[in-house]
Amino acid sequence: MATKIIESHRYRIYPTVEQENILFQTIGCARKMYNLMLDEFIEIYSDYSEGKITKDEKKVLQHSVKPAKFKQLEEYAYLNDIDSTALKYAEKHLSQAFKNFNTQENTGYPKHKSRNTSKWSYTTCRASKKARNVRLTKQGLKLPKIPGYVKTVVHRNWRGNLVSVTVTKQRDGKWYAACQFEVNDATVTVFPETLQEITTPVGIDMGIKELAILSDGTRYENRRHHYALKKKIARLDRKLSRQREQAKKDNRKLSECKNYQKTLTKRNRLYAKVQNRRQDWIHKVTTDIVNSHDFIGLENLSSNNLLKNHKLAFAIADVSWNEFKTFLEYKAGKNGTVVSYIDRFYASTQTCFECKSQTGPKGFSQLHVREWTCLECGVTHDRDVNAALNVLEKALHVFLETRVTENDTAGIAGTVKVYLDELKSGLVSSFRYK
């Protein structure tokens, strides 16, 4: 039986001036709808917390907050001229934001979307399974309420039926369309279920000097993409600052200052170049790792906490661990590779892989220590490779804990040890740098 999967491709689009104006209008209305609905939710919650309404009344009022409610008002009559599915997706995105707030750590209460700081994008979809209001052809991309076809550069062929499109304008002025296709795939992705089915396990230690260090000794460099353009970006930032001051003296709006807008576009293009280079490298690294291994152990690091360290914040942001994890996860899902996360507080660096004593380097003050000798067993370790090996072992524990009963958990450590001893000869190979 064929299973339905979703495949995504992002294409560059070139809208005309008329099409661009409508796209901007749609983006603005979707943002407006998001903010209006958020205001309603905040007011309902405020009334509930003050005891003005009961819990049941609160639920009823929350369910009544829909795009149709605002489209009926005279002051928001212009919303009826916009693609209705775009407004529906604004509701969906707000619902997801509240869900993330309630279920995920380090996720704050949903905030209003600003015209200046929020992402310029909106999402639309087919009105029904048989509808053709959203389609991609050789002529280009067809979108609801947009006259004609939007010119599209199809650099990669697609398969299946187009179900949704997210249109985005980047800060450098380029337009993109992220298209999702529903595919009937007869092949079923098979994941390893036992240790015996895992043949090429690997643990990953993410770092700053290197992007990723594997338990077999392979190292993927951190190419420090932002540093290459740091001086140019800083120069343009200083120029923008001077132009803002001059506009303030002249009592002019920045939107009316052509030189300021030109400089801003130049700066944004450099940021886009950094992002594109970073994503390209992360794509290459994650593809190489997933294609070579059927089990991946990874630390569940939180970049938000680490960014509080002002000495390392820039370097951590530039290496983009969250993006690395996201790319790795979805590629592993397609390839049948298991990704097992371990607790972020596990002392992988300090723990000796051989005897499990915690005599290794500790904290940021000892980041310069790249090799260390265990005081208990006398084995000399490469700091990063030892950490990756510990991550792999711990990840295998987590993998087995989800597949055994409580009575069997006591034997997990021994089972993993025997398994790693059998693979030990191939766990650490000669160092390779990629």
Steps between C-alpha positions, in 0.01 A plus 500: 500500500634838396557757770453874459804714572571871467794623293608865498688705243586869505498691172606852409210708365495827304165679547405799286444841661123436510545152645753628753258764628230237558752271672601782734133569572435134579801483732384813682142372541619160628717681756205724594273199550760333722525812719122551518442144614784525753343817644172312542669211680687737731176681588317170567780376722507833687124480568539141619791582734301791649202273563268677254430176309498131595723227358220368278423850369869545428506185282189610308646845435834356386329272249308799361820683403509430127605703191134521390421701815728785391415482130139589587604828662486810283841631607663175382296462181824499295577154640231358269712592197785280619556127454287345777731199546787738588289641784408146607866411522559806720252345745682166472839660568365676809353174626839333453672785685273446803559126480877552501465736796312236700714198408855610421774633725645846444202599284346831600145627471401582140596853399352744250656497156671821403514635147871571540625195687271211410555269207339618175307189405160338477372148435218389275365166381248331275139578584417126459659182365361562152557877499761649267529844662859410600715323239848488352542463125754579228336844476581574865333498841127568526388659829151605620407864431823550303441590131671265255790271579795603714827435315678211676847350459443125538854380571379165630221278368214414732261209535152466646234764552569852622313551830640822650733789421685740731597821321789689658685818424848508648662818629727508197195547276479147356170311486469126567220245499530195728272238341375187676399200289296199610655182362366144500819312584492121484829467686479485879791640701629230736678606820722271713310358798773301676872536562567214259335700219726801563815452295649851468436695822662837565503758776534872425661765714406845375755772548613848403848441363355212296135476408473129580742236629394137452583204721703343216734799495350681201499877538291752309647848512313812605549729203412813698296650220412820684863582578586513130258789444509649851703810404280583200183462708645717780595770248146509360351501852702813581386661176136420580544655844631825348216507248240449774645790696495722192138405423406587858662844467323561169169378649460241221357149508749222432265356238546823300881493520619324182866484605404343831286239324786419259743451789245289687455277195878453471526405868207258475653335194816428698294345781316288242835389355618392847178307558515329160862394549425370849197301388688357202780371723259357762306326222819335374612392848164357610451317168843340533432390860152359433607310189787334690323398825180330611515623862597848623548607860469872568499739794176693544674835534314825561658789313287755685676433829846485346448833321493669840879455508599825330852380421373209291156625390612615155688177427210281620248694292723474193540121524117458520454177701119520482508506121741207502261296717198591285668396175634181657158398633301529180771335289527215750123452481520455124805274513388265780767624742420511872584825681522453876539804727668502839459742788681831443642484856678168447874552564621351172825700495600433860427126496771253399357261240714211631446508878208752533680714758437875473852639494485692170509877435207696645323821401583782260823575685655177368388521138865531399570143621464286186669185633494360852609189689262320734632502857337164574593277204776705334343502153565813293192638324429745225250727672242507220524139384468378860190717544351359176561144618325574829209657311470186287499269802244709687282530187497120465380480862215740418420298186469176698306654791207572267492140384523291818288444807587634846632161604754500219642848549767373738670309222515787253846623602650154461326445166630828361853427627508161328367655180761780504781253579407307187514820293794651685754431229306715256368765740807718483681506169777726379406868526340647190435866444219612270 
